[in-house]
Amino acid sequence: MLSKRIIPCLDVKDGRTVKGVNFVDLRDAGDPVELAWQYSQQGADELVFLDIAATHEKRKTTLDMVKAVARQVNIPFTIGGGISELKDAEALLNAGADKISINSAAVRRPELINELANAFGVQFVVLAVDTKHLPQGDFVHLNGGRIPTEIQTQHWIKEAESRGAGEILLTSMDKDGTKSGFDNILLKEINDMVTIPVIASGGAGNEQDFIDVFQKSDVDAALAASVFHYGEILIPKLKALLKQNNIAVRI
């Protein structure tokens, strides 16, 4: 049985880690490089960095951060934000990132998934999906959740898998920052629908939420931000509890 992964997520803006509720009301959560080192020491399996205000001008800052993180940690890490063409991804991978995450750019130009998978390999390409539940179903949102689309979440994920996405990072916007638990019903639906790994994101509030998401949806990994950043959940204790509940984790 493959071990389930615990992944701290660091939303980065202007060189600092920030966290909000439902994608707004951001507050400072610390230095991303320092936090990355702490998490690698605590036993995190991977890290995800999302440059939530990525622009062309800030690319150099992101590259400097990637190089610093690569020097500090020995666990895989993914970088997302502002990647719209092959040269963006190549620069981040050359700086030391293990995987790249794409979101809005892939929705606007789905061929980007094929191009990245062909150039670097499926295992490097993480498709991040920000989804919101509306009366008529689940729909993809862009630009950090600010722009709604008419693209149905399930259809988009199936298309992305067929184009070469190697992993799905699914964030429930309804749950994000609420600490009310993961969207286990949607996660199970998506996980049953694809053959690639699914990372759950949005809603973690306590250790039980992680137990629930693995037992109820069987996703491959669970990601959280503020509960880790502010010390509300400690990764060694979380992994011990998961193991007690017969969930395979790397201790």
LUMLO-134429 format. One record per residue (C-alpha): x, z, y; residue in three letters. Coordinates in steps of 0.001 Angstrom, whole numbers. Example, Ala and Ser with C-alpha at 12.3 -4.5 7.8 and 13.67 -1.06 7.14 Angstrom:
<pts>
PT     east       up    north  resn
PT    12300     7800    -4500   Ala
PT    13670     7140    -1060   Ser
</pts>
This chain:
<pts>
PT     east       up    north  resn
PT        0        0        0   Met
PT     1351     -958     3417   Leu
PT     1844     1928     5826   Ser
PT     -535     2112     8768   Lys
PT     1218     1879    12126   Arg
PT      925     4161    15149   Ile
PT     1671     2290    18379   Ile
PT     1958     3809    21859   Pro
PT     1013     1310    24566   Cys
PT     2694     1340    27956   Leu
PT      829     -461    30723   Asp
PT     3495    -1269    33314   Val
PT     2920    -1956    36998   Lys
PT     5719    -2140    39587   Asp
PT     8195     -711    37075   Gly
PT     6125     2371    36213   Arg
PT     3820     3240    33323   Thr
PT      205     3584    34475   Val
PT    -3104     4427    32812   Lys
PT    -6716     4056    33873   Gly
PT   -10289     4283    32579   Val
PT   -12178     1070    31681   Asn
PT    -9198     -854    33130   Phe
PT    -9462      745    36635   Val
PT    -8404     3917    38555   Asp
PT    -4753     3709    37566   Leu
PT    -2492     6757    37702   Arg
PT     1216     7168    37076   Asp
PT     2347     8141    33572   Ala
PT     6141     7960    33837   Gly
PT     9199     5769    33436   Asp
PT     8610     3159    30691   Pro
PT    12176     3173    29372   Val
PT    12266     6966    29142   Glu
PT     8863     7056    27435   Leu
PT     9966     4349    25000   Ala
PT    12968     6441    23963   Trp
PT    10802     9542    23523   Gln
PT     8336     7678    21327   Tyr
PT    11072     6191    19169   Ser
PT    12374     9729    18615   Gln
PT     8889    11057    17787   Gln
PT     8345     8524    15011   Gly
PT     6258     5795    16626   Ala
PT     6270     2693    14424   Asp
PT     6202      166    17263   Glu
PT     5680      -38    21008   Leu
PT     3633    -2384    23172   Val
PT     4410    -2990    26850   Phe
PT     1805    -4793    28936   Leu
PT     2791    -5890    32428   Asp
PT     -719    -5565    33831   Ile
PT       80    -7124    37188   Ala
PT     2507    -9763    35990   Ala
PT     3414   -12472    38466   Thr
PT     6237   -14970    38592   His
PT     8069   -12883    41214   Glu
PT     8047    -9788    39012   Lys
PT     9459   -11539    35952   Arg
PT    13014   -10350    36700   Lys
PT    11857    -6731    36818   Thr
PT    10211    -7172    33436   Thr
PT    13347    -8719    31922   Leu
PT    15472    -5845    33202   Asp
PT    13042    -3377    31650   Met
PT    13058    -5258    28319   Val
PT    16855    -5179    28198   Lys
PT    16869    -1458    28987   Ala
PT    14285     -707    26294   Val
PT    16176    -2819    23739   Ala
PT    19277     -715    24410   Arg
PT    17362     2550    24004   Gln
PT    15091     2089    20976   Val
PT    15505      972    17372   Asn
PT    11827      242    16624   Ile
PT    10057    -3090    17185   Pro
PT     8412    -3654    20545   Phe
PT     6041    -6237    21958   Thr
PT     5898    -7462    25557   Ile
PT     2840    -8999    27186   Gly
PT     1781   -10076    30639   Gly
PT     2412   -13273    32560   Gly
PT     3443   -15369    29553   Ile
PT     2044   -18852    30064   Ser
PT     4715   -21170    28632   Glu
PT     7502   -21285    26079   Leu
PT    10278   -20454    28550   Lys
PT     8543   -17170    29500   Asp
PT     8434   -16091    25867   Ala
PT    11967   -17276    25187   Glu
PT    13319   -15218    28092   Ala
PT    11605   -12053    26837   Leu
PT    12708   -12560    23231   Leu
PT    16279   -13251    24380   Asn
PT    16186   -10041    26427   Ala
PT    15444    -8074    23259   Gly
PT    11674    -8064    22686   Ala
PT    10618    -8391    19036   Asp
PT     7222    -9973    19704   Lys
PT     5305   -11368    22633   Ile
PT     1645   -10795    23444   Ser
PT     -544   -13429    25063   Ile
PT    -4065   -13076    26374   Asn
PT    -5535   -14912    29377   Ser
PT    -3089   -17841    29228   Ala
PT    -4050   -18528    25603   Ala
PT    -7768   -18558    26434   Val
PT    -7170   -20988    29293   Arg
PT    -4929   -23202    27145   Arg
PT    -5340   -22463    23417   Pro
PT    -2533   -24896    22504   Glu
PT     -117   -22236    23778   Leu
PT     -680   -20331    20526   Ile
PT      363   -23358    18458   Asn
PT     3390   -23976    20658   Glu
PT     4639   -20393    20439   Leu
PT     4035   -20133    16689   Ala
PT     5852   -23425    16092   Asn
PT     8771   -22486    18331   Ala
PT     9352   -18863    17324   Phe
PT     7332   -18221    14157   Gly
PT     3877   -16779    13566   Val
PT     5258   -13249    13260   Gln
PT     6327   -13275    16926   Phe
PT     2896   -14121    18340   Val
PT      417   -11319    19073   Val
PT    -2943   -12372    20512   Leu
PT    -4383    -9658    22756   Ala
PT    -8146    -9801    23185   Val
PT   -10042    -7742    25754   Asp
PT   -13644    -7654    24580   Thr
PT   -16836    -6262    26058   Lys
PT   -20180    -5823    24317   His
PT   -23074    -7485    26125   Leu
PT   -26739    -7772    25049   Pro
PT   -26088   -11235    23600   Gln
PT   -22911   -10240    21735   Gly
PT   -19168    -9548    22159   Asp
PT   -17361   -11607    24780   Phe
PT   -13740   -12164    25812   Val
PT   -12616   -11015    29283   His
PT    -9523   -12221    31153   Leu
PT    -7018   -10995    33742   Asn
PT    -6862    -7388    32609   Gly
PT   -10592    -7375    31906   Gly
PT   -11615    -8472    35382   Arg
PT   -13002   -11935    34571   Ile
PT   -15828   -12376    32028   Pro
PT   -15996   -15562    29950   Thr
PT   -18653   -17193    27810   Glu
PT   -16284   -17170    24829   Ile
PT   -17577   -15178    21895   Gln
PT   -14929   -12710    20677   Thr
PT   -15315   -13407    16957   Gln
PT   -15133   -17193    17425   His
PT   -12048   -16912    19590   Trp
PT   -10195   -14690    17139   Ile
PT   -10894   -17062    14245   Lys
PT    -9658   -20011    16300   Glu
PT    -6523   -18097    17349   Ala
PT    -5735   -17251    13728   Glu
PT    -6077   -20924    12763   Ser
PT    -3717   -21889    15597   Arg
PT     -950   -19523    14461   Gly
PT    -1536   -16086    15954   Ala
PT      277   -13623    13717   Gly
PT    -1535   -10474    14794   Glu
PT    -4619    -9474    16806   Ile
PT    -4498    -6664    19375   Leu
PT    -8190    -5961    19967   Leu
PT    -9097    -3788    22950   Thr
PT   -12649    -2602    23397   Ser
PT   -13193    -2491    27162   Met
PT   -16268     -314    26618   Asp
PT   -14079     2293    24924   Lys
PT   -10862     1950    26947   Asp
PT    -9780     5269    28465   Gly
PT   -13028     7029    27483   Thr
PT   -11489     9051    24603   Lys
PT   -14748     8644    22694   Ser
PT   -13216     7057    19585   Gly
PT   -12363     3491    18587   Phe
PT   -15050      802    18196   Asp
PT   -14917     1051    14414   Asn
PT   -17919    -1224    13747   Ile
PT   -16459    -4153    15690   Leu
PT   -12962    -3496    14337   Leu
PT   -14193    -3568    10733   Lys
PT   -16068    -6813    11396   Glu
PT   -12957    -8460    12850   Ile
PT   -10610    -7021    10225   Asn
PT   -12826    -8299     7389   Asp
PT   -12979   -11719     9045   Met
PT    -9229   -12456     9356   Val
PT    -6213   -12377     7060   Thr
PT    -3688   -11355     9757   Ile
PT    -3054    -7752    10879   Pro
PT    -5421    -6175    13419   Val
PT    -4348    -3504    15916   Ile
PT    -7134    -1236    17199   Ala
PT    -7049     -401    20903   Ser
PT    -9366     1461    23242   Gly
PT   -10984     4884    22851   Gly
PT    -8486     7219    21160   Ala
PT    -9165    10808    22214   Gly
PT    -7978    13013    19355   Asn
PT    -6382    12932    15911   Glu
PT    -9741    12524    14162   Gln
PT   -10281     9214    15973   Asp
PT    -7170     7830    14257   Phe
PT    -8308     9103    10850   Ile
PT   -11714     7501    11443   Asp
PT   -10396     4115    12540   Val
PT    -8200     3737     9464   Phe
PT   -10849     5008     7037   Gln
PT   -13798     3127     8556   Lys
PT   -12255     -187     9601   Ser
PT    -9036     -377     7528   Asp
PT    -7132    -1958    10434   Val
PT    -3364    -2217    10108   Asp
PT    -2454     -252    13234   Ala
PT    -3933     1925    15955   Ala
PT    -2727     1847    19533   Leu
PT    -3241     4379    22315   Ala
PT    -1828     5220    25718   Ala
PT    -2863     8271    27726   Ser
PT    -3266    10659    24780   Val
PT      396    10007    23960   Phe
PT     1697     9782    27546   His
PT      225    13147    28571   Tyr
PT     1095    14963    25332   Gly
PT    -2500    15390    24141   Glu
PT    -1553    13951    20748   Ile
PT     1931    14350    19276   Leu
PT     2935    11597    16879   Ile
PT     4600    13824    14208   Pro
PT     1468    16021    13992   Lys
PT     -798    12955    13953   Leu
PT     1129    11354    11103   Lys
PT     1079    14597     9100   Ala
PT    -2718    14750     9466   Leu
PT    -3087    11096     8476   Leu
PT    -1000    11722     5364   Lys
PT    -3162    14752     4497   Gln
PT    -6154    12414     4638   Asn
PT    -4523    10004     2150   Asn
PT    -3676     7413     4815   Ile
PT     -281     5820     4165   Ala
PT     2088     6306     7113   Val
PT     5828     6211     7601   Arg
PT     7064     9761     8230   Ile
</pts>
